[in-house]
Structure formats: structure tokens, C-alpha cells
Amino acid sequence: MKVPYIMTPGPTQVRENVRLARSLETTNPDLDLKFYDFYRETCKKIAQFLKTKNEVRILSGEGILGLEAACASLTEEGDRVLVIDNGIFGEGFADFVKMYGGEVVCFKGNREREIDIDKLEKFLDEDSNFKYATVVHCDTPSGVLNNISNICPLLKKKGIITVVDSVAAMGGEEVKVDEWKIDIVIGGSQKCISAPPGLTILSISKDAFNVMKNRKKPIASFYCNLLVWENYYENKWFPYTQPISDIIGLGVAIDNLLEDKEILSRHSKIADATRKAVKEAGLELYIKQGYSNTVTVIDIPENIDDAKLRNYMLENYNLMLAGSFGYLTGQVIRIGHMGENARIDKMSYVLFALQRSLEFFGFNCKCNMSSLFLNEV
Ligand SMILES: *Cc1c(COP(=O)(O)O)cnc(C)c1O
């Protein structure tokens, strides 16, 4: 299979050392006791990466499993849950809450801007009777970034458990779980972590575990039950056979992140320079304020078909960008400069190919995007 350069906001490119690690010989992860140490060590590395003393779990399934597991484990019939929504993933949390019997109250933000903390605070002054709240760090379909460093402490001050979807942000944006009082944060292997799809990671606070343990009724799921993992290490028991190659690869991908001291500043510089080049060219960014450093979302110029544009780039430049979905279908093109994709050489090629392709379809850029990017970065 010929693989194009994938510059999508997940899955991202996977470094050779991660790919090679996934091909190592594997043991029986249930019976070989050394694997329990390996799993625990990998969780500890992830905790270091997320700046937390909380427990970490790696579950077999992508980010969506992590979102559902958090909601399944916390929600009981009739619980009031605050869903903070300024994007497609933000809104999507409501489905999981309802599925497990919760009563959703939405706090809706402007979809082109980050959540307004003052408005949220006013809202909470009126009503803060929620068991937990959900918020998305980077809502990938639009590329909006929410400031979880002020949202989570505010919620926590009101006694609300916080659940953060940072699947498309962690690794490219700062996440300080303990300092920001995040009860549950969820990540996926295929975004900035830059391992292939397959795993979700969660850090879970004592407060979150206490809520789960004090439920009136047991959690109505097995795969999504975050309590079944309790004492896995002491009991030498996993709820299901662990995807050992995926976890070995994830461990190396996390090492790559921990060793890369420039990773956050590189994401920020690349994202800034990309936005500048795009604007100078006469294109428009979808987001007006609250830009994620992991993905850039650009309005498609009038009279250009997004699927045709992307196909042209794929056929002529072997480059894959993404469209979007939901209310953004056909409206925007998305570049994922996250994790292994956040490299100057790669982004310079993306902007070159995008410019040539736009020109093919009749849109003339007002600057040389690739040169401008290289000068700025
Ligand atoms: C990618 C992503 C997810 C998880 O999606 P998967 O398809 O399960 O990887 C969840 N939330 C956000 C914001 C995402 O970008």
C-alpha cells in the first residue's frame, strides 16, 4: 500500500522508532507477570507527560472509547451534567451523557471562539448543581482551543468534577493535570502522540474514583468501566487481553514526546507562521479567536470544491489534508500540524502544494505561502 504524506489532524505520521517497536516479539500479556510491570511503567510515563500524580489507564480503543468510558463510569440515572459546547466534539459529549441516563445542561459558546470564561462564571453563579462537566481542549473539526487552565479550576471551585477531551491537543498544547485540577483527561494514540490509532489514555483523580465508588447502581458497562481496573497490578488481572504491540509502540511514542524539549514551542511557532501565511495569501481562517497550535482550519474559497481540491493534492503532491464534518462539511480544509507532523520542512511542503493546487482551481494567492512561512517560523 502506497502511503501518502498524511498531514491530517489525526491520524498523524508515525516515527520509525515507534513502528519498529510495534514489530518486537510479544509475550502473553495475561500470564507473563513482567508485562504488568511494563504496563504500569508506561502509565507512569504518561502521568509524567501529563504532569500528574493521578492514576493513568491505557484502554484498547481510540479516543472515543475514553470519552464514553468517562461518561459511563461517572453518570447515574438523573445526574445533572454540564456539557460545555463550542464545537462538534463538545456537543457530542451530550450523547454519551444521555446514553447513560444523565440529564444534560448545555453551556453553549460561540463556535468561532474559545469559551468565554466570564460568561461561564456568570452561568455557574446562577446554577452550579452539576455532578460533572465536560469540555473539549481542542475541538478538531473547527480548530478552536479552549483554555482549560482557567475553565477547570473554576469548575472545581464550584465542586464540579471535570472531564476534558484533550485527544487532539495533549502533546501539542500544554496539559498540567494537577495544577489545573483536571479530574479526568482523555487522549488518543493517533493525534499529537503520533502512534497509530488503537489506544486511549486517561488520567483519573481520586475525586473521580470516589464518585464512581459511591454510585448507587453499578456502572452499566464492562469495557467502559474504569473501576474494573482497580488493583489490576496487585491481582495480576486485566479485564481483557492487552494489545501488547500497541502499548509497546505507545511507550516509545511517549518517550519521543518526553525527550523533545522544544515540542510545545515548535507547535506554537509552526501554527503562528502557518496562520500568517494563510492570511497573507488572502485566505480566511475559520476560527476568529482561540487558535489551536495543533490544527489550522481554513475556509474554502468560493467556487472551489473541497473534495476536488484534496484529491488534486493527493494525486499531484501525494499529500493528504482533511475536510471536516457536521456543520463544517465542505466549508473548510484542515491541516494537522501536530506531533510528528509539526515539522518545518513538512509544513513548508504543505503550503507549497496547497498554493499550487488552489492556483490550479483558479484561486491566486497574494503571497508565496511557503516562503513567508519559512521566513516567519
Ligand atoms: C480524534 C478525536 C477524538 C477521538 O476520535 P477517534 O476517532 O476515536 O480517535 C475525540 N475528540 C477529539 C477532539 C478528537 O479530535
The ligand as an SDF file (V2000), in Angstrom:
LIG
                    3D

 15 15  0  0  0  0  0  0  0  0999 V2000
   -9.8730   12.4480   17.2090 C   0  0  0  0  0  0  0  0  0  0  0  0
  -10.6530   12.9810   18.3330 C   0  0  0  0  0  0  0  0  0  0  0  0
  -11.3350   12.1440   19.2200 C   0  0  0  0  0  0  0  0  0  0  0  0
  -11.3150   10.6580   19.1370 C   0  0  0  0  0  0  0  0  0  0  0  0
  -11.6470   10.1560   17.9260 O   0  0  0  0  0  0  0  0  0  0  0  0
  -11.1250    8.7000   17.4900 P   0  0  0  0  0  0  0  0  0  0  0  0
  -11.7060    8.5670   16.1450 O   0  0  0  0  0  0  0  0  0  0  0  0
  -11.6730    7.7500   18.4740 O   0  0  0  0  0  0  0  0  0  0  0  0
   -9.6520    8.7670   17.5000 O   0  0  0  0  0  0  0  0  0  0  0  0
  -12.0020   12.7240   20.2740 C   0  0  0  0  0  0  0  0  0  0  0  0
  -12.0220   14.0460   20.4580 N   0  0  0  0  0  0  0  0  0  0  0  0
  -11.3770   14.8900   19.6330 C   0  0  0  0  0  0  0  0  0  0  0  0
  -11.4270   16.3550   19.9050 C   0  0  0  0  0  0  0  0  0  0  0  0
  -10.6780   14.3940   18.5350 C   0  0  0  0  0  0  0  0  0  0  0  0
  -10.0240   15.2110   17.7250 O   0  0  0  0  0  0  0  0  0  0  0  0
  1  2  1  0
  2  3  1  0
  2 14  2  0
  3  4  1  0
  3 10  2  0
  4  5  1  0
  5  6  1  0
  6  7  2  0
  6  8  1  0
  6  9  1  0
 10 11  1  0
 11 12  2  0
 12 13  1  0
 12 14  1  0
 14 15  1  0
M  END
$$$$
